[in-house]
Amino acid sequence: MSAAEGIDLAREALVLLCVVSLPVLLATLIAAVVVGVLQAATQVQDLTISFVPKILAALAAVLLFGPWIVERLVEFGRRMFALP
């Protein structure tokens, strides 16, 4: 493997990392914004109130997008092991 191929492989791995983490991060971001708006509207500033919905949103995103994420990672792994 040449240096250029190694750099391309590393770039592809980083892009894949960003793509597969995006659904979980977006779900957590949306939950954080909604909880933040509700906390600002009700003036309740408790840390546990903001923590639990974000964890639940991340878990729901992993359950919903988990098969897609695993499929992308397995596809990348197969391409890695098929390299000469």
mmCIF file as gemmi writes it, N, C-alpha and C atoms, coordinates in Angstrom:
data_model
loop_
_atom_site.group_PDB
_atom_site.id
_atom_site.type_symbol
_atom_site.label_atom_id
_atom_site.label_alt_id
_atom_site.label_comp_id
_atom_site.label_asym_id
_atom_site.label_entity_id
_atom_site.label_seq_id
_atom_site.pdbx_PDB_ins_code
_atom_site.Cartn_x
_atom_site.Cartn_y
_atom_site.Cartn_z
_atom_site.occupancy
_atom_site.B_iso_or_equiv
_atom_site.pdbx_formal_charge
_atom_site.auth_seq_id
_atom_site.auth_asym_id
_atom_site.pdbx_PDB_model_num
ATOM 1 N N . MET Axp A 1 ? 0.855 -1.176 0 1 0 ? 1 A 1
ATOM 2 C CA . MET Axp A 1 ? 0 0 0 1 0 ? 1 A 1
ATOM 3 C C . MET Axp A 1 ? 0.894 1.23 0 1 0 ? 1 A 1
ATOM 4 N N . SER Axp A 2 ? 0.601 2.123 -0.895 1 0 ? 2 A 1
ATOM 5 C CA . SER Axp A 2 ? 1.388 3.356 -0.975 1 0 ? 2 A 1
ATOM 6 C C . SER Axp A 2 ? 0.861 4.379 0.038 1 0 ? 2 A 1
ATOM 7 N N . ALA Axp A 3 ? 1.605 5.447 0.168 1 0 ? 3 A 1
ATOM 8 C CA . ALA Axp A 3 ? 1.205 6.504 1.097 1 0 ? 3 A 1
ATOM 9 C C . ALA Axp A 3 ? -0.106 7.155 0.659 1 0 ? 3 A 1
ATOM 10 N N . ALA Axp A 4 ? -0.279 7.328 -0.643 1 0 ? 4 A 1
ATOM 11 C CA . ALA Axp A 4 ? -1.512 7.947 -1.147 1 0 ? 4 A 1
ATOM 12 C C . ALA Axp A 4 ? -2.724 7.068 -0.857 1 0 ? 4 A 1
ATOM 13 N N . GLU Axp A 5 ? -2.551 5.755 -1.006 1 0 ? 5 A 1
ATOM 14 C CA . GLU Axp A 5 ? -3.659 4.848 -0.697 1 0 ? 5 A 1
ATOM 15 C C . GLU Axp A 5 ? -3.976 4.872 0.792 1 0 ? 5 A 1
ATOM 16 N N . GLY Axp A 6 ? -2.953 4.95 1.623 1 0 ? 6 A 1
ATOM 17 C CA . GLY Axp A 6 ? -3.165 5.035 3.066 1 0 ? 6 A 1
ATOM 18 C C . GLY Axp A 6 ? -3.893 6.295 3.474 1 0 ? 6 A 1
ATOM 19 N N . ILE Axp A 7 ? -3.527 7.401 2.833 1 0 ? 7 A 1
ATOM 20 C CA . ILE Axp A 7 ? -4.204 8.665 3.128 1 0 ? 7 A 1
ATOM 21 C C . ILE Axp A 7 ? -5.657 8.621 2.664 1 0 ? 7 A 1
ATOM 22 N N . ASP Axp A 8 ? -5.903 8.041 1.501 1 0 ? 8 A 1
ATOM 23 C CA . ASP Axp A 8 ? -7.284 7.901 1.02 1 0 ? 8 A 1
ATOM 24 C C . ASP Axp A 8 ? -8.102 7.014 1.952 1 0 ? 8 A 1
ATOM 25 N N . LEU Axp A 9 ? -7.498 5.96 2.447 1 0 ? 9 A 1
ATOM 26 C CA . LEU Axp A 9 ? -8.18 5.055 3.366 1 0 ? 9 A 1
ATOM 27 C C . LEU Axp A 9 ? -8.511 5.762 4.684 1 0 ? 9 A 1
ATOM 28 N N . ALA Axp A 10 ? -7.565 6.54 5.187 1 0 ? 10 A 1
ATOM 29 C CA . ALA Axp A 10 ? -7.809 7.291 6.416 1 0 ? 10 A 1
ATOM 30 C C . ALA Axp A 10 ? -8.9 8.335 6.207 1 0 ? 10 A 1
ATOM 31 N N . ARG Axp A 11 ? -8.882 9.002 5.053 1 0 ? 11 A 1
ATOM 32 C CA . ARG Axp A 11 ? -9.926 9.989 4.75 1 0 ? 11 A 1
ATOM 33 C C . ARG Axp A 11 ? -11.291 9.324 4.689 1 0 ? 11 A 1
ATOM 34 N N . GLU Axp A 12 ? -11.352 8.164 4.025 1 0 ? 12 A 1
ATOM 35 C CA . GLU Axp A 12 ? -12.614 7.438 3.918 1 0 ? 12 A 1
ATOM 36 C C . GLU Axp A 12 ? -13.112 6.99 5.292 1 0 ? 12 A 1
ATOM 37 N N . ALA Axp A 13 ? -12.187 6.572 6.15 1 0 ? 13 A 1
ATOM 38 C CA . ALA Axp A 13 ? -12.573 6.156 7.505 1 0 ? 13 A 1
ATOM 39 C C . ALA Axp A 13 ? -13.126 7.331 8.302 1 0 ? 13 A 1
ATOM 40 N N . LEU Axp A 14 ? -12.526 8.498 8.18 1 0 ? 14 A 1
ATOM 41 C CA . LEU Axp A 14 ? -13.018 9.675 8.894 1 0 ? 14 A 1
ATOM 42 C C . LEU Axp A 14 ? -14.38 10.131 8.371 1 0 ? 14 A 1
ATOM 43 N N . VAL Axp A 15 ? -14.565 10.062 7.058 1 0 ? 15 A 1
ATOM 44 C CA . VAL Axp A 15 ? -15.865 10.418 6.48 1 0 ? 15 A 1
ATOM 45 C C . VAL Axp A 15 ? -16.929 9.43 6.968 1 0 ? 15 A 1
ATOM 46 N N . LEU Axp A 16 ? -16.592 8.15 6.995 1 0 ? 16 A 1
ATOM 47 C CA . LEU Axp A 16 ? -17.531 7.142 7.483 1 0 ? 16 A 1
ATOM 48 C C . LEU Axp A 16 ? -17.871 7.382 8.948 1 0 ? 16 A 1
ATOM 49 N N . LEU Axp A 17 ? -16.882 7.745 9.744 1 0 ? 17 A 1
ATOM 50 C CA . LEU Axp A 17 ? -17.119 8.059 11.151 1 0 ? 17 A 1
ATOM 51 C C . LEU Axp A 17 ? -18.118 9.199 11.294 1 0 ? 17 A 1
ATOM 52 N N . CYS Axp A 18 ? -17.943 10.237 10.508 1 0 ? 18 A 1
ATOM 53 C CA . CYS Axp A 18 ? -18.867 11.377 10.563 1 0 ? 18 A 1
ATOM 54 C C . CYS Axp A 18 ? -20.272 10.989 10.116 1 0 ? 18 A 1
ATOM 55 N N . VAL Axp A 19 ? -20.356 10.169 9.069 1 0 ? 19 A 1
ATOM 56 C CA . VAL Axp A 19 ? -21.666 9.786 8.529 1 0 ? 19 A 1
ATOM 57 C C . VAL Axp A 19 ? -22.431 8.901 9.508 1 0 ? 19 A 1
ATOM 58 N N . VAL Axp A 20 ? -21.755 7.916 10.114 1 0 ? 20 A 1
ATOM 59 C CA . VAL Axp A 20 ? -22.481 6.998 10.998 1 0 ? 20 A 1
ATOM 60 C C . VAL Axp A 20 ? -22.793 7.626 12.35 1 0 ? 20 A 1
ATOM 61 N N . SER Axp A 21 ? -22.052 8.66 12.75 1 0 ? 21 A 1
ATOM 62 C CA . SER Axp A 21 ? -22.358 9.301 14.03 1 0 ? 21 A 1
ATOM 63 C C . SER Axp A 21 ? -23.405 10.405 13.896 1 0 ? 21 A 1
ATOM 64 N N . LEU Axp A 22 ? -23.67 10.827 12.677 1 0 ? 22 A 1
ATOM 65 C CA . LEU Axp A 22 ? -24.586 11.937 12.454 1 0 ? 22 A 1
ATOM 66 C C . LEU Axp A 22 ? -26.006 11.693 12.983 1 0 ? 22 A 1
ATOM 67 N N . PRO Axp A 23 ? -26.645 10.537 12.75 1 0 ? 23 A 1
ATOM 68 C CA . PRO Axp A 23 ? -28.01 10.367 13.268 1 0 ? 23 A 1
ATOM 69 C C . PRO Axp A 23 ? -28.112 10.489 14.787 1 0 ? 23 A 1
ATOM 70 N N . VAL Axp A 24 ? -27.158 9.919 15.498 1 0 ? 24 A 1
ATOM 71 C CA . VAL Axp A 24 ? -27.19 9.976 16.962 1 0 ? 24 A 1
ATOM 72 C C . VAL Axp A 24 ? -26.945 11.407 17.445 1 0 ? 24 A 1
ATOM 73 N N . LEU Axp A 25 ? -25.988 12.073 16.831 1 0 ? 25 A 1
ATOM 74 C CA . LEU Axp A 25 ? -25.699 13.447 17.232 1 0 ? 25 A 1
ATOM 75 C C . LEU Axp A 25 ? -26.862 14.388 16.93 1 0 ? 25 A 1
ATOM 76 N N . LEU Axp A 26 ? -27.512 14.207 15.782 1 0 ? 26 A 1
ATOM 77 C CA . LEU Axp A 26 ? -28.661 15.064 15.454 1 0 ? 26 A 1
ATOM 78 C C . LEU Axp A 26 ? -29.828 14.828 16.402 1 0 ? 26 A 1
ATOM 79 N N . ALA Axp A 27 ? -30.094 13.566 16.73 1 0 ? 27 A 1
ATOM 80 C CA . ALA Axp A 27 ? -31.186 13.271 17.664 1 0 ? 27 A 1
ATOM 81 C C . ALA Axp A 27 ? -30.909 13.886 19.032 1 0 ? 27 A 1
ATOM 82 N N . THR Axp A 28 ? -29.676 13.795 19.483 1 0 ? 28 A 1
ATOM 83 C CA . THR Axp A 28 ? -29.309 14.376 20.773 1 0 ? 28 A 1
ATOM 84 C C . THR Axp A 28 ? -29.392 15.898 20.727 1 0 ? 28 A 1
ATOM 85 N N . LEU Axp A 29 ? -28.971 16.49 19.616 1 0 ? 29 A 1
ATOM 86 C CA . LEU Axp A 29 ? -29.041 17.943 19.468 1 0 ? 29 A 1
ATOM 87 C C . LEU Axp A 29 ? -30.485 18.431 19.489 1 0 ? 29 A 1
ATOM 88 N N . ILE Axp A 30 ? -31.344 17.747 18.77 1 0 ? 30 A 1
ATOM 89 C CA . ILE Axp A 30 ? -32.756 18.143 18.741 1 0 ? 30 A 1
ATOM 90 C C . ILE Axp A 30 ? -33.377 18.022 20.126 1 0 ? 30 A 1
ATOM 91 N N . ALA Axp A 31 ? -33.069 16.929 20.83 1 0 ? 31 A 1
ATOM 92 C CA . ALA Axp A 31 ? -33.6 16.756 22.186 1 0 ? 31 A 1
ATOM 93 C C . ALA Axp A 31 ? -33.074 17.845 23.113 1 0 ? 31 A 1
ATOM 94 N N . ALA Axp A 32 ? -31.811 18.214 22.98 1 0 ? 32 A 1
ATOM 95 C CA . ALA Axp A 32 ? -31.234 19.254 23.832 1 0 ? 32 A 1
ATOM 96 C C . ALA Axp A 32 ? -31.885 20.61 23.58 1 0 ? 32 A 1
ATOM 97 N N . VAL Axp A 33 ? -32.147 20.919 22.316 1 0 ? 33 A 1
ATOM 98 C CA . VAL Axp A 33 ? -32.779 22.204 21.993 1 0 ? 33 A 1
ATOM 99 C C . VAL Axp A 33 ? -34.21 22.245 22.538 1 0 ? 33 A 1
ATOM 100 N N . VAL Axp A 34 ? -34.945 21.162 22.35 1 0 ? 34 A 1
ATOM 101 C CA . VAL Axp A 34 ? -36.33 21.124 22.845 1 0 ? 34 A 1
ATOM 102 C C . VAL Axp A 34 ? -36.358 21.248 24.361 1 0 ? 34 A 1
ATOM 103 N N . VAL Axp A 35 ? -35.507 20.503 25.044 1 0 ? 35 A 1
ATOM 104 C CA . VAL Axp A 35 ? -35.474 20.569 26.508 1 0 ? 35 A 1
ATOM 105 C C . VAL Axp A 35 ? -35.011 21.945 26.971 1 0 ? 35 A 1
ATOM 106 N N . GLY Axp A 36 ? -34.04 22.527 26.273 1 0 ? 36 A 1
ATOM 107 C CA . GLY Axp A 36 ? -33.574 23.862 26.631 1 0 ? 36 A 1
ATOM 108 C C . GLY Axp A 36 ? -34.656 24.913 26.506 1 0 ? 36 A 1
ATOM 109 N N . VAL Axp A 37 ? -35.439 24.82 25.438 1 0 ? 37 A 1
ATOM 110 C CA . VAL Axp A 37 ? -36.543 25.772 25.251 1 0 ? 37 A 1
ATOM 111 C C . VAL Axp A 37 ? -37.591 25.58 26.344 1 0 ? 37 A 1
ATOM 112 N N . LEU Axp A 38 ? -37.901 24.328 26.654 1 0 ? 38 A 1
ATOM 113 C CA . LEU Axp A 38 ? -38.879 24.068 27.713 1 0 ? 38 A 1
ATOM 114 C C . LEU Axp A 38 ? -38.367 24.539 29.076 1 0 ? 38 A 1
ATOM 115 N N . GLN Axp A 39 ? -37.082 24.333 29.333 1 0 ? 39 A 1
ATOM 116 C CA . GLN Axp A 39 ? -36.533 24.803 30.607 1 0 ? 39 A 1
ATOM 117 C C . GLN Axp A 39 ? -36.53 26.327 30.678 1 0 ? 39 A 1
ATOM 118 N N . ALA Axp A 40 ? -36.247 26.972 29.569 1 0 ? 40 A 1
ATOM 119 C CA . ALA Axp A 40 ? -36.265 28.434 29.564 1 0 ? 40 A 1
ATOM 120 C C . ALA Axp A 40 ? -37.682 28.965 29.74 1 0 ? 40 A 1
ATOM 121 N N . ALA Axp A 41 ? -38.637 28.276 29.146 1 0 ? 41 A 1
ATOM 122 C CA . ALA Axp A 41 ? -40.029 28.725 29.264 1 0 ? 41 A 1
ATOM 123 C C . ALA Axp A 41 ? -40.582 28.508 30.666 1 0 ? 41 A 1
ATOM 124 N N . THR Axp A 42 ? -40.185 27.417 31.302 1 0 ? 42 A 1
ATOM 125 C CA . THR Axp A 42 ? -40.719 27.117 32.64 1 0 ? 42 A 1
ATOM 126 C C . THR Axp A 42 ? -39.788 27.578 33.753 1 0 ? 42 A 1
ATOM 127 N N . GLN Axp A 43 ? -38.595 28.04 33.42 1 0 ? 43 A 1
ATOM 128 C CA . GLN Axp A 43 ? -37.581 28.494 34.369 1 0 ? 43 A 1
ATOM 129 C C . GLN Axp A 43 ? -37.191 27.413 35.366 1 0 ? 43 A 1
ATOM 130 N N . VAL Axp A 44 ? -37.212 26.165 34.914 1 0 ? 44 A 1
ATOM 131 C CA . VAL Axp A 44 ? -36.738 25.046 35.724 1 0 ? 44 A 1
ATOM 132 C C . VAL Axp A 44 ? -35.34 24.709 35.233 1 0 ? 44 A 1
ATOM 133 N N . GLN Axp A 45 ? -34.334 24.876 36.071 1 0 ? 45 A 1
ATOM 134 C CA . GLN Axp A 45 ? -32.947 24.676 35.662 1 0 ? 45 A 1
ATOM 135 C C . GLN Axp A 45 ? -32.327 23.502 36.424 1 0 ? 45 A 1
ATOM 136 N N . ASP Axp A 46 ? -32.849 22.315 36.202 1 0 ? 46 A 1
ATOM 137 C CA . ASP Axp A 46 ? -32.315 21.117 36.842 1 0 ? 46 A 1
ATOM 138 C C . ASP Axp A 46 ? -31.521 20.325 35.811 1 0 ? 46 A 1
ATOM 139 N N . LEU Axp A 47 ? -30.314 19.891 36.168 1 0 ? 47 A 1
ATOM 140 C CA . LEU Axp A 47 ? -29.452 19.193 35.218 1 0 ? 47 A 1
ATOM 141 C C . LEU Axp A 47 ? -30.013 17.832 34.807 1 0 ? 47 A 1
ATOM 142 N N . THR Axp A 48 ? -30.664 17.136 35.735 1 0 ? 48 A 1
ATOM 143 C CA . THR Axp A 48 ? -31.178 15.807 35.394 1 0 ? 48 A 1
ATOM 144 C C . THR Axp A 48 ? -32.314 15.889 34.391 1 0 ? 48 A 1
ATOM 145 N N . ILE Axp A 49 ? -33.045 16.984 34.396 1 0 ? 49 A 1
ATOM 146 C CA . ILE Axp A 49 ? -34.138 17.135 33.438 1 0 ? 49 A 1
ATOM 147 C C . ILE Axp A 49 ? -33.593 17.228 32.018 1 0 ? 49 A 1
ATOM 148 N N . SER Axp A 50 ? -32.447 17.821 31.842 1 0 ? 50 A 1
ATOM 149 C CA . SER Axp A 50 ? -31.88 17.922 30.5 1 0 ? 50 A 1
ATOM 150 C C . SER Axp A 50 ? -31.085 16.678 30.118 1 0 ? 50 A 1
ATOM 151 N N . PHE Axp A 51 ? -30.594 15.938 31.087 1 0 ? 51 A 1
ATOM 152 C CA . PHE Axp A 51 ? -29.739 14.781 30.806 1 0 ? 51 A 1
ATOM 153 C C . PHE Axp A 51 ? -30.534 13.576 30.323 1 0 ? 51 A 1
ATOM 154 N N . VAL Axp A 52 ? -31.631 13.269 30.959 1 0 ? 52 A 1
ATOM 155 C CA . VAL Axp A 52 ? -32.405 12.06 30.651 1 0 ? 52 A 1
ATOM 156 C C . VAL Axp A 52 ? -32.986 12.082 29.233 1 0 ? 52 A 1
ATOM 157 N N . PRO Axp A 53 ? -33.619 13.158 28.771 1 0 ? 53 A 1
ATOM 158 C CA . PRO Axp A 53 ? -34.144 13.152 27.398 1 0 ? 53 A 1
ATOM 159 C C . PRO Axp A 53 ? -33.055 12.996 26.335 1 0 ? 53 A 1
ATOM 160 N N . LYS Axp A 54 ? -31.877 13.566 26.58 1 0 ? 54 A 1
ATOM 161 C CA . LYS Axp A 54 ? -30.79 13.419 25.614 1 0 ? 54 A 1
ATOM 162 C C . LYS Axp A 54 ? -30.321 11.97 25.541 1 0 ? 54 A 1
ATOM 163 N N . ILE Axp A 55 ? -30.22 11.312 26.673 1 0 ? 55 A 1
ATOM 164 C CA . ILE Axp A 55 ? -29.832 9.894 26.686 1 0 ? 55 A 1
ATOM 165 C C . ILE Axp A 55 ? -30.892 9.058 25.977 1 0 ? 55 A 1
ATOM 166 N N . LEU Axp A 56 ? -32.151 9.329 26.232 1 0 ? 56 A 1
ATOM 167 C CA . LEU Axp A 56 ? -33.23 8.576 25.586 1 0 ? 56 A 1
ATOM 168 C C . LEU Axp A 56 ? -33.25 8.828 24.078 1 0 ? 56 A 1
ATOM 169 N N . ALA Axp A 57 ? -32.997 10.047 23.657 1 0 ? 57 A 1
ATOM 170 C CA . ALA Axp A 57 ? -32.962 10.359 22.225 1 0 ? 57 A 1
ATOM 171 C C . ALA Axp A 57 ? -31.8 9.647 21.547 1 0 ? 57 A 1
ATOM 172 N N . ALA Axp A 58 ? -30.646 9.618 22.199 1 0 ? 58 A 1
ATOM 173 C CA . ALA Axp A 58 ? -29.489 8.913 21.637 1 0 ? 58 A 1
ATOM 174 C C . ALA Axp A 58 ? -29.757 7.418 21.549 1 0 ? 58 A 1
ATOM 175 N N . LEU Axp A 59 ? -30.365 6.854 22.568 1 0 ? 59 A 1
ATOM 176 C CA . LEU Axp A 59 ? -30.703 5.431 22.562 1 0 ? 59 A 1
ATOM 177 C C . LEU Axp A 59 ? -31.71 5.114 21.46 1 0 ? 59 A 1
ATOM 178 N N . ALA Axp A 60 ? -32.717 5.962 21.299 1 0 ? 60 A 1
ATOM 179 C CA . ALA Axp A 60 ? -33.709 5.75 20.241 1 0 ? 60 A 1
ATOM 180 C C . ALA Axp A 60 ? -33.061 5.835 18.861 1 0 ? 60 A 1
ATOM 181 N N . ALA Axp A 61 ? -32.135 6.768 18.687 1 0 ? 61 A 1
ATOM 182 C CA . ALA Axp A 61 ? -31.454 6.89 17.402 1 0 ? 61 A 1
ATOM 183 C C . ALA Axp A 61 ? -30.582 5.676 17.122 1 0 ? 61 A 1
ATOM 184 N N . VAL Axp A 62 ? -29.917 5.164 18.142 1 0 ? 62 A 1
ATOM 185 C CA . VAL Axp A 62 ? -29.098 3.96 17.957 1 0 ? 62 A 1
ATOM 186 C C . VAL Axp A 62 ? -29.984 2.767 17.604 1 0 ? 62 A 1
ATOM 187 N N . LEU Axp A 63 ? -31.115 2.641 18.26 1 0 ? 63 A 1
ATOM 188 C CA . LEU Axp A 63 ? -32.023 1.537 17.946 1 0 ? 63 A 1
ATOM 189 C C . LEU Axp A 63 ? -32.619 1.675 16.55 1 0 ? 63 A 1
ATOM 190 N N . LEU Axp A 64 ? -32.928 2.893 16.157 1 0 ? 64 A 1
ATOM 191 C CA . LEU Axp A 64 ? -33.543 3.12 14.855 1 0 ? 64 A 1
ATOM 192 C C . LEU Axp A 64 ? -32.531 3.008 13.714 1 0 ? 64 A 1
ATOM 193 N N . PHE Axp A 65 ? -31.366 3.61 13.886 1 0 ? 65 A 1
ATOM 194 C CA . PHE Axp A 65 ? -30.365 3.634 12.824 1 0 ? 65 A 1
ATOM 195 C C . PHE Axp A 65 ? -29.275 2.59 12.992 1 0 ? 65 A 1
ATOM 196 N N . GLY Axp A 66 ? -29.351 1.774 14.031 1 0 ? 66 A 1
ATOM 197 C CA . GLY Axp A 66 ? -28.334 0.765 14.29 1 0 ? 66 A 1
ATOM 198 C C . GLY Axp A 66 ? -28.064 -0.177 13.129 1 0 ? 66 A 1
ATOM 199 N N . PRO Axp A 67 ? -29.091 -0.762 12.525 1 0 ? 67 A 1
ATOM 200 C CA . PRO Axp A 67 ? -28.828 -1.656 11.387 1 0 ? 67 A 1
ATOM 201 C C . PRO Axp A 67 ? -28.138 -0.952 10.222 1 0 ? 67 A 1
ATOM 202 N N . TRP Axp A 68 ? -28.522 0.269 9.946 1 0 ? 68 A 1
ATOM 203 C CA . TRP Axp A 68 ? -27.88 1.026 8.869 1 0 ? 68 A 1
ATOM 204 C C . TRP Axp A 68 ? -26.42 1.317 9.198 1 0 ? 68 A 1
ATOM 205 N N . ILE Axp A 69 ? -26.151 1.683 10.446 1 0 ? 69 A 1
ATOM 206 C CA . ILE Axp A 69 ? -24.785 1.97 10.879 1 0 ? 69 A 1
ATOM 207 C C . ILE Axp A 69 ? -23.917 0.72 10.78 1 0 ? 69 A 1
ATOM 208 N N . VAL Axp A 70 ? -24.435 -0.405 11.261 1 0 ? 70 A 1
ATOM 209 C CA . VAL Axp A 70 ? -23.678 -1.655 11.21 1 0 ? 70 A 1
ATOM 210 C C . VAL Axp A 70 ? -23.424 -2.068 9.764 1 0 ? 70 A 1
ATOM 211 N N . GLU Axp A 71 ? -24.413 -1.877 8.904 1 0 ? 71 A 1
ATOM 212 C CA . GLU Axp A 71 ? -24.24 -2.221 7.489 1 0 ? 71 A 1
ATOM 213 C C . GLU Axp A 71 ? -23.105 -1.412 6.867 1 0 ? 71 A 1
ATOM 214 N N . ARG Axp A 72 ? -23.049 -0.12 7.155 1 0 ? 72 A 1
ATOM 215 C CA . ARG Axp A 72 ? -21.976 0.726 6.614 1 0 ? 72 A 1
ATOM 216 C C . ARG Axp A 72 ? -20.61 0.303 7.157 1 0 ? 72 A 1
ATOM 217 N N . LEU Axp A 73 ? -20.544 -0.009 8.445 1 0 ? 73 A 1
ATOM 218 C CA . LEU Axp A 73 ? -19.27 -0.405 9.038 1 0 ? 73 A 1
ATOM 219 C C . LEU Axp A 73 ? -18.795 -1.76 8.516 1 0 ? 73 A 1
ATOM 220 N N . VAL Axp A 74 ? -19.723 -2.696 8.331 1 0 ? 74 A 1
ATOM 221 C CA . VAL Axp A 74 ? -19.356 -4.008 7.795 1 0 ? 74 A 1
ATOM 222 C C . VAL Axp A 74 ? -18.883 -3.875 6.354 1 0 ? 74 A 1
ATOM 223 N N . GLU Axp A 75 ? -19.572 -3.049 5.58 1 0 ? 75 A 1
ATOM 224 C CA . GLU Axp A 75 ? -19.16 -2.814 4.188 1 0 ? 75 A 1
ATOM 225 C C . GLU Axp A 75 ? -17.743 -2.229 4.134 1 0 ? 75 A 1
ATOM 226 N N . PHE Axp A 76 ? -17.459 -1.287 5.007 1 0 ? 76 A 1
ATOM 227 C CA . PHE Axp A 76 ? -16.122 -0.696 5.047 1 0 ? 76 A 1
ATOM 228 C C . PHE Axp A 76 ? -15.088 -1.743 5.485 1 0 ? 76 A 1
ATOM 229 N N . GLY Axp A 77 ? -15.435 -2.547 6.466 1 0 ? 77 A 1
ATOM 230 C CA . GLY Axp A 77 ? -14.524 -3.59 6.926 1 0 ? 77 A 1
ATOM 231 C C . GLY Axp A 77 ? -14.222 -4.616 5.847 1 0 ? 77 A 1
ATOM 232 N N . ARG Axp A 78 ? -15.228 -4.996 5.094 1 0 ? 78 A 1
ATOM 233 C CA . ARG Axp A 78 ? -15.012 -5.945 3.994 1 0 ? 78 A 1
ATOM 234 C C . ARG Axp A 78 ? -14.087 -5.36 2.935 1 0 ? 78 A 1
ATOM 235 N N . ARG Axp A 79 ? -14.283 -4.077 2.634 1 0 ? 79 A 1
ATOM 236 C CA . ARG Axp A 79 ? -13.388 -3.435 1.667 1 0 ? 79 A 1
ATOM 237 C C . ARG Axp A 79 ? -11.971 -3.353 2.211 1 0 ? 79 A 1
ATOM 238 N N . MET Axp A 80 ? -11.829 -3.146 3.511 1 0 ? 80 A 1
ATOM 239 C CA . MET Axp A 80 ? -10.499 -3.085 4.115 1 0 ? 80 A 1
ATOM 240 C C . MET Axp A 80 ? -9.779 -4.424 3.999 1 0 ? 80 A 1
ATOM 241 N N . PHE Axp A 81 ? -10.479 -5.516 4.279 1 0 ? 81 A 1
ATOM 242 C CA . PHE Axp A 81 ? -9.851 -6.828 4.233 1 0 ? 81 A 1
ATOM 243 C C . PHE Axp A 81 ? -9.66 -7.333 2.807 1 0 ? 81 A 1
ATOM 244 N N . ALA Axp A 82 ? -10.372 -6.745 1.862 1 0 ? 82 A 1
ATOM 245 C CA . ALA Axp A 82 ? -10.212 -7.147 0.452 1 0 ? 82 A 1
ATOM 246 C C . ALA Axp A 82 ? -9.072 -6.41 -0.235 1 0 ? 82 A 1
ATOM 247 N N . LEU Axp A 83 ? -8.469 -5.447 0.46 1 0 ? 83 A 1
ATOM 248 C CA . LEU Axp A 83 ? -7.344 -4.715 -0.153 1 0 ? 83 A 1
ATOM 249 C C . LEU Axp A 83 ? -6.166 -5.659 -0.369 1 0 ? 83 A 1
ATOM 250 N N . PRO Axp A 84 ? -5.44 -5.462 -1.473 1 0 ? 84 A 1
ATOM 251 C CA . PRO Axp A 84 ? -4.282 -6.33 -1.73 1 0 ? 84 A 1
ATOM 252 C C . PRO Axp A 84 ? -3.126 -6.067 -0.802 1 0 ? 84 A 1
